[in-house]
């Protein structure tokens, strides 16, 4: 049997990512494109398409030269880091068991500014997920969880870490965040009503030491289920791919800041250990205002 050519090897890797690793369609598409670009670059450098041996023989200098060529095409640090990550995965897939792959440190990438969504988009997202749930109580559960993220600024781990000990609900909610730090978070009437509606429908009565939000079989609700539901809804609604459960927390913070909330008070609400973690939302708000200015001001393009 003849050795598969480079394109066939990339197809094998794509199947591995999709079927064995269960990566998203977007990740598979991006990683496949990166591997094909590497093969085309090697073919141009060597005068012929590479085979498995040539790919396995790539050195750190080779990868550095490839990324330099991509830099010359205009990609930035984030894109270069993603390409390097994809190529490491591809070469690891091709390597013999225990074989080494080229070691190359990726470019330093600054933390990205969170991408908030509008209040209408947040509500539409939660409604879509609730309406497409297979059972009414599951729809009520997901609606309540997402309102906690957007209406109270909780991390998904914090929301799903709540137990029956928080009942009966009042005007504030005691939340345990990172490193076991607790904080008090105001509970909007709409959020409280959503949680109570879910509890009224849930087949399992709340237990003081049991999870407040339960999975379909009664165990703790997995964050992966909420992330998967958000991913499906954002596709149906045409929202940006960075619309994740955590984006609802970003939106909570950004909208409060836009309405004049004090940065220190926001730090307490979010449970940030340092003010520097909260200050990123000043960048978000400035970016949002700039978008509004560019779309609305008659001379913004001038």
C-alpha positions in Angstrom: 0.0 0.0 0.0 1.4 3.4 -1.0 2.1 6.0 1.6 -0.7 8.6 1.9 0.2 12.0 0.5 0.2 15.2 2.6 -3.3 16.2 1.8 -4.6 12.7 2.8 -2.7 13.0 6.1 -4.5 16.3 6.7 -7.8 14.7 6.0 -7.0 11.9 8.5 -6.2 14.6 11.1 -9.5 16.4 10.3 -11.4 13.2 10.9 -9.6 12.6 14.1 -10.4 16.1 15.4 -14.1 15.9 14.4 -14.8 12.3 15.4 -12.3 11.4 18.1 -11.6 14.7 19.7 -15.2 16.1 19.1 -13.9 19.5 18.3 -16.3 22.1 17.0 -16.9 22.5 13.2 -15.2 26.0 13.4 -12.1 24.6 15.1 -11.8 21.7 12.7 -12.2 24.0 9.7 -9.5 26.5 11.0 -7.0 23.7 12.0 -7.5 22.0 8.6 -6.8 25.3 6.8 -3.7 25.9 8.9 -2.2 22.4 8.1 -2.9 22.9 4.4 -1.1 26.3 4.4 1.9 24.6 6.0 1.9 21.9 3.3 1.6 24.6 0.5 4.5 26.5 2.1 6.7 23.4 2.3 5.9 22.5 -1.3 6.9 26.0 -2.4 10.1 25.9 -0.4 11.2 22.4 -1.5 9.7 22.3 -5.0 7.5 19.3 -4.3 4.7 18.4 -1.8 6.0 17.0 1.5 5.5 13.4 2.6 5.1 12.1 6.2 8.9 11.9 6.6 9.3 15.5 5.6 6.5 16.6 8.0 7.9 14.5 10.8 11.4 16.1 10.2 10.3 19.7 10.6 12.5 21.6 13.0 12.0 24.5 15.3 13.7 26.7 12.7 11.3 25.5 10.0 8.2 26.4 12.1 9.8 29.8 12.9 10.3 30.4 9.2 6.7 29.4 8.4 5.3 31.8 11.0 7.6 34.6 9.7 6.1 34.0 6.3 2.6 34.2 7.8 3.6 37.4 9.6 4.7 38.8 6.2 1.1 38.2 5.1 -0.2 40.4 7.9 -1.4 38.1 10.7 -1.0 39.3 14.2 0.1 37.7 17.5 -3.3 36.0 18.3 -3.5 34.4 14.8 0.1 33.3 14.9 -0.4 31.7 18.3 -3.5 29.9 17.1 -1.6 28.7 14.0 1.3 27.4 16.1 -1.1 25.6 18.4 -2.8 23.9 15.4 0.5 22.9 13.9 1.7 21.4 17.1 -1.5 19.3 17.2 -1.0 18.2 13.6 2.6 17.2 14.1 1.8 15.4 17.3 -0.8 13.4 15.4 1.8 12.4 12.8 4.5 11.6 15.3 5.4 8.1 16.3 4.4 7.2 19.9 6.8 9.0 22.2 8.2 11.0 19.4 9.2 14.6 19.9 7.8 17.6 18.0 9.6 21.0 17.4 9.6 23.2 20.5 8.8 26.8 19.8 7.3 29.3 22.2 4.3 31.1 20.7 4.1 34.9 20.6 2.9 36.8 23.7 -0.8 37.5 23.3 -2.5 40.3 25.3 -5.8 39.3 27.0 -8.7 40.0 24.7 -11.3 42.6 25.6 -14.5 40.8 26.5 -17.2 41.1 23.9 -20.5 41.9 25.6 -23.9 41.4 24.0 -26.9 43.8 24.2 -29.7 43.3 26.7 -32.1 42.3 23.9 -29.6 39.7 22.7 -29.1 38.3 26.2 -32.8 37.8 26.7 -33.2 36.4 23.2 -30.4 33.9 23.9 -32.0 32.7 27.1 -35.5 32.5 25.6 -34.2 30.5 22.6 -32.5 28.0 24.9 -35.5 27.7 27.1 -37.9 27.2 24.2 -35.9 24.5 22.5 -35.3 22.4 25.7 -36.7 18.9 25.5 -38.6 19.3 28.8 -40.4 22.2 30.3 -38.5 22.0 33.6 -35.2 21.9 31.8 -36.2 25.0 29.8 -37.1 26.7 33.1 -33.7 25.6 34.6 -31.7 26.9 31.7 -33.6 30.2 31.7 -32.9 30.6 35.4 -29.2 29.8 35.1 -28.7 32.2 32.2 -30.5 35.0 34.0 -28.2 34.5 37.0 -25.2 35.0 34.7 -26.6 38.1 33.1 -28.7 39.5 35.9 -26.3 38.9 38.8 -23.0 38.6 37.0 -22.2 35.1 38.3 -19.6 32.9 36.8 -21.1 29.7 35.5 -19.2 27.7 38.1 -20.7 29.9 40.8 -24.2 29.5 39.5 -24.0 25.8 39.2 -22.2 25.6 42.6 -25.3 26.9 44.4 -27.0 24.5 46.7 -30.4 24.3 48.4 -28.8 26.2 51.3 -29.6 29.5 49.5 -33.3 28.9 49.9 -35.6 30.6 50.6 -34.4 33.3 48.2 -34.3 36.9 49.4 -33.1 40.2 47.9 -29.5 39.1 48.0 -27.7 35.9 47.3 -24.6 34.6 49.1 -22.1 33.4 46.4 -18.9 31.4 46.8 -16.4 32.4 44.2 -12.7 31.7 43.4 -10.5 30.6 46.3 -13.6 30.1 48.5 -14.2 33.8 48.8 -17.9 34.6 49.5 -19.8 37.8 48.5 -23.3 39.1 48.6 -25.0 39.7 45.2 -28.3 41.6 44.8 -31.0 39.3 43.3 -33.3 41.0 40.9 -37.0 40.1 41.2 -37.0 38.7 37.7 -34.0 36.4 38.5 -35.6 35.3 41.8 -38.9 34.5 40.0 -37.0 32.5 37.3 -35.3 30.4 40.0 -38.6 29.8 41.9 -40.4 28.8 38.6 -37.7 26.3 37.9 -37.9 24.8 41.4 -41.6 24.5 41.1 -41.2 22.3 38.0 -38.0 20.4 38.9 -38.8 16.7 39.5 -36.3 16.6 42.4 -37.1 18.7 45.6 -34.2 20.9 46.7 -31.9 19.6 49.4 -29.9 21.8 51.6 -26.6 20.2 50.7 -27.6 19.2 47.1 -27.2 21.1 43.9 -29.8 23.8 43.2 -29.6 23.1 39.5 -29.8 19.5 38.5 -29.1 17.5 35.3 -31.7 15.4 33.6 -31.0 12.5 35.8 -31.0 14.4 39.0 -27.2 14.9 39.5 -25.3 18.2 39.4 -25.8 20.2 36.2 -22.7 20.1 34.0 -21.3 23.5 32.7 -20.7 21.7 29.4 -24.5 21.4 28.9 -25.0 25.1 29.3 -22.1 25.9 27.0 -23.4 23.6 24.4 -26.9 25.1 24.6 -25.5 28.6 24.2 -23.4 27.5 21.2 -26.5 26.1 19.5 -28.6 29.2 20.3 -26.0 31.7 19.1 -25.9 29.9 15.8 -29.6 30.0 15.4 -29.7 33.7 16.4 -26.7 34.7 14.3 -24.7 36.0 17.3 -20.9 36.3 17.4 -18.9 33.1 18.2 -17.5 34.7 21.3 -21.0 34.7 22.7 -20.5 32.3 25.6 -22.0 31.9 29.1 -19.1 34.0 30.3 -20.0 36.7 27.9 -23.3 37.2 29.8 -21.2 38.0 32.9 -19.2 40.5 30.8 -22.4 42.0 29.6 -23.7 42.4 33.2 -20.5 44.3 34.1 -20.3 46.4 30.9 -24.0 47.5 31.1 -23.6 48.5 34.8 -20.5 50.4 34.1 -22.2 52.2 31.2 -25.0 53.3 33.6 -22.5 54.9 35.9 -21.6 52.1 38.3 -18.5 52.7 40.5 -15.5 50.6 39.5 -14.9 49.5 43.1 -18.5 48.5 43.6 -18.3 46.5 40.4 -15.2 44.8 41.7 -17.1 43.7 44.7 -20.1 42.5 42.7 -18.0 40.4 40.4 -15.8 39.0 43.1 -12.5 40.1 41.6 -9.5 39.9 43.8 -7.9 43.0 42.3 -9.1 46.1 40.7 -7.0 45.4 37.6 -9.3 42.5 36.7 -12.3 44.8 36.8 -10.6 47.7 34.9 -10.8 45.7 31.6 -14.5 46.6 31.5 -13.5 50.3 31.1 -11.9 49.2 27.8 -15.1 47.3 26.9 -17.3 50.4 27.5 -14.9 52.7 25.6 -15.0 50.2 22.7 -18.8 50.1 22.8 -19.0 53.9 22.8 -16.6 54.0 19.8 -18.7 51.6 17.9 -21.8 53.7 18.6 -20.0 56.8 17.5 -18.7 55.3 14.3 -22.2 54.0 13.3 -24.1 57.1 14.3 -21.9 60.2 13.8 -22.2 61.7 10.3 -18.5 62.5 10.2 -17.1 59.5 12.0 -15.4 58.2 8.8 -13.7 61.5 8.1 
